[in-house]
Amino acid sequence: MDISRRDWFLASIVAWEEIASAQKIGPSALHHFDAKTAAEIEALVEQILPSDETPGAREAGVVYFIDRALTTFDHDRQEDYRQGLREVQARRQTLFPESQSIAKLTEPQCIELLQAVERSDFFQLLRFHTMAGFLGNPSYGGNRDHVGWKLIGFDHKMFYQPPFGYYDKEA
């Protein structure tokens, strides 16, 4: 199928407009997690990258990034999340038998729970997804309002001025 440059260009503009629109609106729905599971995951990622005087995982929408990752480019990790969350829930029940959920734990309890599972493969995956969701391109569902980029001083531009150096000197 032959596609003209004009058609390709128009399709590209439409795609970029959709991405920009999604970034303005932000993630509005979960596709993989149900609300209860999302609350459990959010409680964990909020302790991995907490909010203090700077935004954390919650403000960046990391749970939406993870949700989107598990339905798109990291869909093969869905079972890792199911199994890992079951293991974390079992550890929560052992450590805090009176508790009902991770989301309802106090901050010190949640930190103790994460310390108990920090050597697990699930924790390593969750930590990676937390950082990727905080610092990644907002088009993937996280880094809402570019909070991660603002924190590290990254200014995303469509065009960057090349650095000029010795190779640009006049002969």
N, C-alpha and C positions, 0 to 999 in steps of 0.2 A: 504494500500500500504506500503510495507516494503522498507525502504531506508537504505542503508548501511552507516556506519560511514564515509567511504571514500567518497561516493557521497555527503553526507551532508557537509563534510569538504570542498570539491571542490566547492560546490554551495556557501558556506560561503565566500570562497576566492574571487570568482567572484563578489559576492555582495559587499564586501568591496572594491574591485578594482573599481567598478562602482561608489561607494560613493566617493572614493578618487579622481577619475577622475572628477566627478561633482564639487568637492570642488576646484580643480585646475582651471577648466574652469570658474566656477562661473555660476550664473544663466544667461541664454542667452535669455530667452524668457518669456513673460508674458502669463499666461494661462487663467486667469479670467479677469483681467483688460485690457481695451484697453489703448493705449498710453496716451490719454488725461486724463483718470481717474487716471492712474498711476502717471502722473505728478502732479495732484491735491493732491493725497495721499502723494506723496513724499514731496511736499511743506509743508504739515502739520506735517509729522513726523520729518522733518528736523528742525522744530521749537520746537518740543517736546524734541529731543535729537540733539542739533545743533553741527556743526563742529566748532571747534576753534583751540586751540593748540593740541587738540586730535581729532581723527576721530569721526564722528557723524553717524546719521541714514543713510545718503546718502552713505557714504563710506562702511558701513556695509551691504548695500543692503537690508535694512529693507522692502522696497516696494516689493521686490521679495519674502521675507519671508511671508508677508501678502498675496500676490497673491497666493502663494503655499498653505498657510493655508486655504484659502477660496475654494480651489479645492480639499483639502484632509481632514485633521483632523478637521477643523473648517468650513466645507462646509455649515453647518446649520446657519452660521452667514452672509451669502451672502446678505440676505434681510436687515439685520441690517446695513451693509455697504451702500447698495443702499439708504435706507431711511435716514441714518445718513448723508451721503454726500449731499443728497437733502436739508436737514435741514441746513447744514453748508453753502451750496451755497445760500440758501434763506437769511441767516444771512449776508453773504458777500454782497449780492445785497442790503440789507437794510443799512449796514454800509458804503459801498463803491459803490454807484450806478453807478459810471463811470467805475468800474472795469469789466474786461471780464472773469477772472478766478482767482482761488486761487493761481495758480502757478505764475501769473503775479503780485501778490501783493508785495509790498515792505516788508522787514522784520518787521518793526514796525506795518504795517497793518495786517500782518499775525499773529503776536503776539496778537494784539487787537482782531482779529477774534477768535483765540483760547481761549482767556480769556472770550469771550462772550459765548462760548459753553462748557467751561470746566466742567460744572456740568451735562452735558448730558450723557446718557448711551453710546452714540456713542463715545464721547471723552474718556470715561473710557476704552472702548474696544480698541480704537486706541492706547491709551497710553500703555495698557497691551501688545498689539501686537508689539508695537515699542520696548519695553524693551525685550520681548521674542525674537524678531528678532535680536536685538543687542547682546544679551548675550547667545542665544541658540546655539545648535549644528549646525555648518555650513551645515550639510547634509539636514537641513530643509529649506535652501535657503537664510538665513541671515548670520550675523556674518562673512561676507566675509573677507578672509585672517586672521581670528581669531582676528579682531580688538577689539571686545568687551572683549574677554578673555585676550588679552594683556593689555588692559586698567586696568582690575581688578587684573592682576597678576596670572591668572589661567593658569596652564600648563597641558594641556590635554595629558594623557598618556594611553596606552592600559593596563598598569599594574602599580599598586601603591604599594609601600612598606608599609606593615602594620605598624602602630605605635606600638612600643614595650613599655611595661609598667610593672606594678607590676605582671601581670599574666604570664609574660615570665621569671621571675626570677627563677634561679635554686633553687631547694629545699634544 
